[in-house]
Amino acid sequence: MTAPEPAGTKRDVATRAATEQAVAEQAAAEQAVAEQAPSGPAAAGPAALSAGPAWASRAGLVALLLGIAAVLGRAVLIGFDSPPTNSDEATMGLAALHIAAGREFPVYFYGQDYMGTLEAYLAAPVFAILGPSVPGLRAPLLLLYALFLFTMWRLTRRLYPDRWFATLVVAVLAAGSDRVLKNQLIAGGGYPEMNPAGALLMLLALNLSLGAVRHRLAAVAVWGVVAGAMVWIDVLLLPYLGCAGLVLVLLNRRELLGRAGLVVAGSALLGAAPMLVHALAGGRDPVSVLLGLSGGGGAASWLDRLHGGLLLGIPMGTGFCSPSHCASWQLWWAVAFPLLLAATGVAAVRTLRGSSGRADPAGAERARAAVRLALVAAAGLTLVAYTRSGAAGSTPVESARYLSCLAISTPVVLWPLWSAARRGAARRRAARPLALAVLAAVLVSLGVASVGAAGAVPAYRQAADDRRELISTLRRLDVHYVYSEYWTCNNITFATREEIVCAVLDADGRPGLDRYRSYRRLVEAAPAPAYVLPAGSPLNATLPGRTSGELRTVPVAGYLIHLPAAPTVS
């Protein structure tokens, strides 16, 4: 990765100027929208909240087509073995296999006390009907992604008056860099669920505050179930969950003091029930586990954490980078993103302060500004939490997945640019071309990153073919028990539906991380297990001295299969 441009480049100065101008424009636009909207719960009628079917306009139709194309494109990628599967996803697949067979019902990802297994429970019915497979494991995640796009369209329409702006948000979220696609489509635990859940929590909190919900107790119950479930599934969503909850409480506190409060509390306990039952049975709750891990980081310095968490983390985590690296020109978003976020935050605070002196019986203006501010605050808290973690400094490329929730704040990041770019909206016309240029840079950057992800598909497909060749060779050699390294083991076991069982070796040849410990017992009890090691592993050279008897080595697909003497060939 080449060095980034200095923070004081002309582009950065231009971006600051655009965002400063946008603060005033956004505040004025928010006030105009609020003044035009009807007041009171009845404002949920045709003028303010429904305005016809969601897809009735040209903008809505374009957004619908973009969403369909994004979902179908991701389905095609899955068919081409992209993004590549890994041993963590195979572990979730094994959990789904066990659930479908009625053998086990795991609460957490095998081998740890956090990260709930919702993905496994969603895939289990698919496995029961069609059999276990990576596409079957990912099929429910496509539906979650479609739900995310629809929910973000609705949330953006509630927050801002412009349908075409909501379409722009869908277009941005339809883009697919390598990191974004991995977050959305790999069933590795928690990431595919977080964004649709966070967007839904914000939308429900806003709709309840606007009086745009007919069945309020049902909506409160859904909010509670989703919030409780996400505490069980992945606490990385806590900044968004907490900010949405704060909006819900502050803007609906009288209602929540009655029956609605009991409903939201009870439904939250229901959503978190797997975690609570596990904790009562003697396990650890995931919140305490994650809090204990968050302060880790080893020798990562604060400079490394700031570089990995902000300069590299923001563009990588939000889809502006090529597979596994960011070019220097792609890092400009690390400067623009917080400036745009701050612009929306300042404008929302101004709106909240100004609304207290004007007639706003239904609190519509205040509710929208509060949710905008909540989205800004949640993004800021997510960035702070990630930057404080050691992962930001030690493994910044892979750990950028921890910033996937920032996608929920896309509307509040892009609105300052959009409001400045609208025809006739800018007080100073010079700001409009600049805002248009930055918007164009956003779309171009996302497009280049998406093309880069598409370019990686042949390599990913070749890796999948190599894995299939390895498994085919193991079956031909009548191998049923093997030792291998972590990123190979569960892949073999899941792909063969446990026909071949694998136990993990660490880099020194000692027992490694076996997430499903029964496999190790089976392999250790086997009379003559094989060793399946990457061709470049140093264990290949030391293995003869670690085993008794002679070994026969079979090279295949970048691996060396070490067999005990006289293997049986079918």
N, C-alpha and C positions, 0 to 999 in steps of 0.2 A: 504494500500500500504506500503510495507516495504521500508526501507531506501536504497538509491542507493549506489552502490560501490563508493569508493573515486575516484576522478578524476585521481589520480596518479597510478592506478592499472596497472598491466603488460599489460592488453589488451589495455588500452589507450596509453601506451608508444609504443606498437607494432603498433597500428593504426597510430600514428604520424610518426613513422619511415617509414611505407609503403607510406603514403601520401607525405612525403618529397621526397622520392625516385621517386615517380610517377610524381612529378612536372617536373623534368628534362626529364623523359621518355616521358611524354605527349608532351612537347615542341618539342622534337625531332621527335615524331610521326607526329605532326601537320605539321612540316616543310617538312617531307618526303612526306606526302599526297599532300601538296601544290605543291611541286616540280614535282610530277608525273602528276598532273592535267593539262589539256590544259588551255590556257589562252584566254581571250576575251569572248564576248558573244557567240561566236561559241563553247565555251567550254561546252555549254549546250547540245552538241552532244553526241554521243554514249559513249565516253570514260569516261567523268567525271560525267555527270549528269543523263543520262538515264540508261546505262548499262543493258538494257533489261527490261522486265516487272518487276514490284515491287516484285511479288511473284514467279519469275522464278527459284530462287535458293532453295536449301534445307533449308537454314536459313529462307528464306521468307515463304516457305511452313510451317515450324514449327511455325513461328510467326502467320501465318494465322490460323492454327489449335488451337493455344493457344488463339487467339482472339475469335474465334467461341466458344470455350469451356467457356471462361469467360463470353461472352454475354449470352449463353444458361444457364449457371449456375446461373446467376443473374435472368434470366427469371423464372427459377424453384423456386428460393428463393421468388420472388414476388408471385408466386402461393401458397407458403406456408406462406403467411402473414409476410414475413421478407424482410427488416427490419420493425419494427412495425410502423404503421402510428401514427400520432398525430394530435392535433387540428390545428397546423399550416398548415400541409398538407391538412387537411380538409377545411381550409379557402381557399387555392388555388383551391381545388376541387370545392368549391362553386362558386368561380369566374369563373371557366371553365363552370360550369353549367349555370350560368347567361349569359355568352358569347354565349354558344351553343343555348340558348333559345332566344337570341337577346334582352335580358332585360337590360343588362348593359355591358359596355366595360371599365373595370377598368384599369387605368394606373399603379397603384401601389398596392401592397399587402394591402388588406382592413385594415383600421385603422392606416395607417402611410403614410409618404410622401417620402418613399424610397423603394427600392427593386421592380423592375419591374415584371410584370405578364406574361412574355413570356411563362412560363410553362402552364399557364391557356389557353393561345391562342393556344398552340400546342396540348393540350388535348381536346379543344372544338370540333374539327371535330370527334375525337374518340367518345366523349360523344354523339354527334348528331347521330352517326350511331349505336353505341352499347349500349348507355345509360351510366350514370355516375357510376364510380366504382374506387376503388383504383388502380387495375391493369391497367385500361384504362388511369388513370392519369399518371401512371409511364411508359407506353409503349413508348412515345416519348423520355423519358430519356434513355432508353436502346439504342436507335439509336444515341443519343448524346454520350453515352459511347463508342459505336462502332466507331464513328467518331474520338473520342479522341485517341483510340488505333491506328487507321490507321494514323492519323496525327502525332502521336509521332513516329511511325515507319519511316515515311517519313522525319521528322525533324532529327531524329537520323542518318539516312542514309546520309543526306546532311552534317551533322556536322562531322561525323566520317566515316572512310573507311570500317569498319568491319561489314558485314551483321549480323554475329552472335552476335555482341554487340547489334545491333538493336533488335534482337530476345530476348536477355536478358532483355532489357528495356521493351519489351512487356510482358515478363513473370512476371517481377516485378509489372507492372501495372495491370496484370490480377489477382494478389492476392487480397483478399478481407477481410480485418479486419472489425470488427463491425463499427468502425468510418468511414472507407472509404466507405463501402456499404451504410451507411446512407447518406453520402455526395452525392453519385452518384445516389441513387434511390428514395430518399424521395423528393417529390415536395414541399419543404418548402420555396423555393424562392432563386434563384441565383446560388446555389452551383453546381448543375449538369451541368449548362451552362458554368461555368467559365473555367474549364480545357480545353475542346475542343476549346473554343474561344481563350484562351491564347496561346495554341499550334499552332492554325491556324495563329494567328497574327505573331508569331515568324517565322513560316515556310514561309509565304508570304513575310515577310521582307527579309529573307535570299534568297529566290528564285529570288526576284526582284533584289537583289544586285549581285547575281551570273549570271544574264542574263538567268535564266532557265525558263522564262515565255514567251510564244508566244504572248498572248494577254495582254499586260502590263496594258493598261487602265482598262480592266476588273478586273485584279488582284488588282490594286490600289483601284478600286471601292469597291470590296469585303472587302479589308482591312479596308476601311473607314466605311462601313456599320457595320461590326462586332465591330470595336472600339467604334463607337457611340452608338450602341445598348448595349454594356457592361457598358458604363457609366450610361445608364438608368437602366439596370437590376441589377447590383451589383458592386459598386465601390471598392470592395475588390480586384478586378483584376487590379486596377490602377498601381501597381508596374510593372506588366508584360506588361500592355498596354503601359505605359510610356517608358519602356526600349526598347520594340519592335519599338515604334514610333521613338525613338532616333536613333536606327540603320537604320531605313528606311530613315530618313532625312539626316543623316550624309553620308550614302553610296549612296544615290540617289538624292543629293541636286540639281544638275543641272537639272535633269528631273523634279523634283518637283517644280522648278521655272516656269515651263510652264504649259501646259494643264493638266498634271498629278496632279499638285498641286491643281488645281481647282476641279478636279474629286474627289480627296481624301477628300478635305474639304466639298464639297457638299454631298458626300456619308456619311460622318461622321454626318453631320447635319440630313440627312435622317434617319440614324440609331438611333439617339438621339431624333427624332421628338416627340415621346410620352412624353418624359421628358420636352422638350422645350414648347410644347403646354400646358402641365399642369402648368409649371411655368408662362407662359404668361397669363394663365387664373386665376392666383392669388395664385397658390400653391407654395410650397417651392421646390427648386431643391435638389436632394438627396445628392449631394456633400457637400453642406453646412450643411445639416442635419447630415450626417455621420461624418463630421469633428467636429461638436459640440458634438457628442456622444463619439468620440474616446478618448477624454481626461478624460472621466469618470472613475470611479473605486472605489469610496467610500474610505473605509479604507484600501484597499489592499496596502501592503507595497511593496517597490521595491524588497525585498527579495522574497516575495510571487510571484511577477510578473516574476522575473527571473526564479524561480522554475517552475511556471506554463507555462511560455512562451517558455523556452528553454529545461530545464531538462525533463519535462513531455510533453510539447507541441510538440516537434519535433518527438519523437517516436509515440505519440498518433496520431498526425495529419498526419503522413506519413504511418500509417498502421502497426506498429510494436507491438501493444498492444492488450491485451484481451479486451472483452466487458467491458466498463466503468472503467477500471483500468489498470495500468501498473505495472507489477512485477519488482522488482529491477534489475533482469538480462536483462530485455527488455530496460532498460534505457541507455545501452551502445551506442545506436545509437545517443543519444543526444550529445555525444562527437565526434563520428566519422563523423557525418553529416557535421558540420561546418568545420572540418579539410579537408575533401574531397572537399567541396565547395571552400575553400581557395586554395587548391592545383590547381584546375582547373582555378581559377581566376588568380593566379600568372603565370601559364603557358600561359594563353590567353594574358596577358599583355606582357609577353616576346615575344610571337609570333607577336603581333601588333608592338612592337618596332623593332623587327628584320625584319619584312616585309618591312619597309620603306627603307631599304638599299639594297633590292633585286628586281630583275625584277619581277613584278607581274601586268602586264597590265590590266587584268580583275579584279584585286582585290579579287580573289577567296579566297586566304589565309587570307587576311585581313577581308573579310566578315564573314568567318566561325569563326574566333577568336572573332570578334566583337559580334556575336550572342552568342557564349559561355559565353563571359563576361557579356552580357546582362542577360542571364539566371542566372548567379551567382549573379549579382547585384539585380535582381528582387527578388530572394529568400532571400537575405540579407535584403532588404527593407521590405519584408513581415514579416520576423522575428522581425525586430526592431519595426515596427508598432504594431504588436500583443503584444510584450512584454511591450510596453508602455501603452497598454490599461488595464483598471481595470479588464476586463473579464479574462485576463491571471492569475490574482491572486485570484479572487473571485470564478470563475467557470471554472477551468482549464480543466476538463475532457470534459464537453459539449462544451466549447468554442474552443477546439482544431479544430473544423470544420473550423475556420477562417484560418487555415494553409493548407487547402486542395489544394491551388494553388501550393504548393511546389512540387506536383507531376509533374508539367511541367518541373521542373529542374532535373528530374531523370537522363537524360543522362550525364549532367555535373557532377553530384555527383558520378556516378558509373564509369565514364571513367578512373579516376586515378587507381582504383583497377583493371579494365580490362586491361589497358595498361601494368601494372606491372605484371599481371598474364599470359599474352600471352607468348607462348613458344618462347624462344630466344629473347624476347623483352627487358628483364631487363639487364642492364649493370652488376649489381650484382645479381647473381642467387639466393642469399638468400632472395631477396625481393619477388620472385615469390611464394614460398609456403605460405608466410605470406599473400600476396594479395589473393591467392586462399582461405585461411582460412577465411579471412574477407568476401569475396564474399559468401562463404558457410554459414557463420553466418547470412548474410543478407537474403539469401533464406530460411534458417531454421526459422529465426525469423518471416518472413512474413508467412511462412507455418503454424507455430504454432498459430499465430494470426488469420489466416483464419480458422483453425480448431476450434479455440475458438468461432469464429462467427457462424460457422455451429452448434456448440454445443448449442448455445442460441436459435436456431430455435424452438424447442419444447415449450419453455417458451413463445416466441413471438406468436406462433400459439395458445397457450392456452389463452393468453390475447385477441387475436382476437375472439376466440370462446366465451369468457366471454362477450365481447362487443356485439356480435351478440345475445347472450342470453338476455342481458339487453334490447336491442332494441326490440326483439321479445316479451318480457314481457310488455314493454311499449305499444306496439301495441295491445296486448291482453287486456290490461287494458283500451284501448281506450283513451290513453293520447296523447294530441297534443301540449301542451305548458308546458315547464318545466324550472326550475331554476337549475343550476349546476355550478361546478367549471370550470375554463378555459380549462383544458386539457381534459374535457369530452364534453363540450357544442357543439362545431362545429363538433366534430366527430358524435354525434347523428344526428345533422341537415343534414350533408352531406350524411351519410349512409342511411337516410330515404328520401332523395331527398326533404327535407324541409317539409315532412309530419309531422314531429315533430320539433318544433322550440324551441330553447333554448336561455336563457339569462344568463349571467355570474354573479356569486357571488364571492366576494373576501373572504379571510380567516376570515374576521370579519362579513360576512353576508351582506355587503354593495354591491351596484352595482359594478361589476368588469369591465374588459376590454372586451367590446363587439366590435369585429372588424367590424361586419356588424350591424349597430345600429338599423336598422329596426326591427331586431329580438326582441330587448328589448321592443320596443313599442308594438309589437304584444303580447308578453308574459304579459306585464303589463296590457294590455287591456283585457286579458282573464279572465273569471269569477272565475276559480278555478285551477290555474296552480299547477302542482306537483313539488316536490323537489327531485332531483336525486343526492345523495351525496355519496362519497366513505365511506365505512363502518367505516374507522378510522378517519373521519373528525370530529373535535370538534363541528361543526355546528349541528350535529345530536342531541346533548344533549341540545343545546340552541334553536333549531328551534321551539318547542312548544310555547315558550314565545314570539316568533317573529311573529306568525301567529294567525289569528282569527279562532275559531272553532276547532273541533277535527281533528286529522290526523290519518290515518291508514298507517302503515309501512309494506312494502313488501321487504324482503331481497332477493337479486338475484345477483349472479356473483360478489361478493365483493362490492356491492352497496346496499344502502337502499333507496327505493322509498317511499317517504312520500306523501300520497294522501289525498286530501280533503275528508270530510265525504261522504259516499255513492258513491264510484266510480262505474262507469258502466263497467261491465265485459262482453266482447263479447263471 
